């Protein structure tokens, strides 16, 4: 019965964080609009239809070996009704670009540890 606290602040490098934030924006725009474009930046992730991406409400980055975990609460709109989803993205860097290798539709309560 652990409560999810989305008020933690990561200790990520600010320059890298800005690039990751831009990547997340691109990822979620493609996640809601174009499977073809999404396939360029993610593997085995299906685009969703009938949903509009609004914004990232919260993100916490954590490096784990050669990957970056992005714990994200993102706002979507369905039929003009906004709702938020919690997601964990596993991101790798390839040739100077970011790439999503896994998406989970949850943020664990101990994500910040």
C-alpha positions as MATLAB code, in Angstrom:
seq = 'XXXXXXXXXXXXXXXXXXXXXXXXXXXXXXXXXXXXXXXXXXXXXXXXXXXXXXXXXXXXXXXXXXXXXXXXXXXXXXXXXXXXXXXXXXXXXXXXXXXXXXXXXXXXXXXXX';
ca = [
       0.000    0.000    0.000;
       2.882    2.371   -0.692;
       1.852    5.808   -1.883;
       3.396    7.124   -5.097;
       5.187   10.428   -4.402;
       5.753   12.454   -7.583;
       7.603   15.304   -5.889;
      11.139   13.929   -5.929;
      13.916   15.786   -7.752;
      16.561   13.885   -9.679;
      20.246   14.813   -9.732;
      20.647   14.558  -13.486;
      22.982   16.831  -15.459;
      20.897   19.841  -16.588;
      22.174   19.818  -20.189;
      21.441   16.121  -20.568;
      18.060   16.583  -18.867;
      17.072   19.288  -21.367;
      17.919   16.969  -24.281;
      15.973   14.130  -22.666;
      12.987   16.433  -22.086;
      13.007   17.360  -25.777;
      13.236   13.677  -26.677;
      10.268   12.807  -24.439;
       8.222   15.532  -26.106;
       9.083   14.049  -29.522;
       8.382   10.518  -28.304;
       4.917   11.333  -26.948;
       3.956   13.383  -30.012;
       4.805   10.395  -32.211;
       3.243    7.949  -29.716;
      -0.106    9.642  -30.375;
       0.252   10.383  -34.100;
       2.580    8.223  -36.179;
       3.656    4.592  -35.934;
       6.142    5.168  -38.750;
       7.877    8.009  -36.900;
       7.639    6.190  -33.567;
       9.463    3.183  -35.042;
      12.487    5.422  -35.674;
      12.855    6.284  -31.957;
      11.393    3.229  -30.191;
      11.214   -0.513  -30.569;
       8.131   -2.643  -29.970;
       5.985    0.342  -28.969;
       2.613    0.747  -30.637;
       1.267    4.215  -31.358;
      -2.171    4.939  -29.933;
      -5.062    6.512  -31.812;
      -7.863    8.802  -30.727;
      -5.618   10.396  -28.123;
      -3.799   13.726  -28.104;
      -0.570   14.363  -26.223;
      -0.804   17.419  -23.961;
       2.292   17.631  -21.770;
       4.633   15.893  -19.385;
       3.478   16.645  -15.846;
       6.443   15.080  -14.068;
       9.650   13.280  -14.933;
      12.435   11.746  -12.865;
      15.542   10.435  -14.634;
      17.843    7.768  -13.242;
      20.860    6.135  -14.875;
      21.022    2.365  -14.583;
      24.153    1.005  -16.234;
      23.993    1.875  -19.941;
      20.341    2.863  -19.789;
      18.308    5.766  -18.495;
      15.010    5.181  -16.729;
      12.489    7.978  -17.213;
       9.656    7.841  -14.713;
       7.015    9.981  -16.374;
       3.528   11.217  -15.652;
       2.122   12.404  -18.956;
      -1.163   14.152  -19.770;
      -3.273   12.994  -22.702;
      -6.619   14.174  -23.982;
      -9.392   11.862  -25.153;
     -12.490   13.572  -26.530;
     -11.395   16.834  -24.861;
     -11.082   15.165  -21.454;
      -7.564   15.343  -20.041;
      -6.185   12.525  -17.943;
      -2.727   11.515  -16.746;
      -0.883    8.236  -17.174;
       2.162    6.966  -15.278;
       4.853    5.360  -17.409;
       8.411    4.100  -17.056;
      10.535    4.369  -20.190;
      13.881    2.655  -20.646;
      16.061    4.833  -22.873;
      19.432    4.151  -24.465;
      21.729    6.461  -26.362;
      22.756    5.320  -29.856;
      25.024    7.383  -32.078;
      24.218   10.530  -30.100;
      20.449    9.996  -30.282;
      18.016    8.620  -27.719;
      15.956    5.485  -28.310;
      13.198    3.880  -26.185;
      13.736    0.152  -25.675;
      10.935   -0.562  -23.202;
       7.720    1.010  -21.932;
       5.935    0.023  -18.740;
       2.613    1.566  -17.786;
       3.443    2.125  -14.137;
       5.837    4.054  -11.911;
       7.020    1.947   -8.964;
       6.565    3.605   -5.568;
      10.323    3.358   -4.871;
      11.457    4.746   -8.264;
      13.654    7.462   -6.718;
      15.826    5.085   -4.650;
];
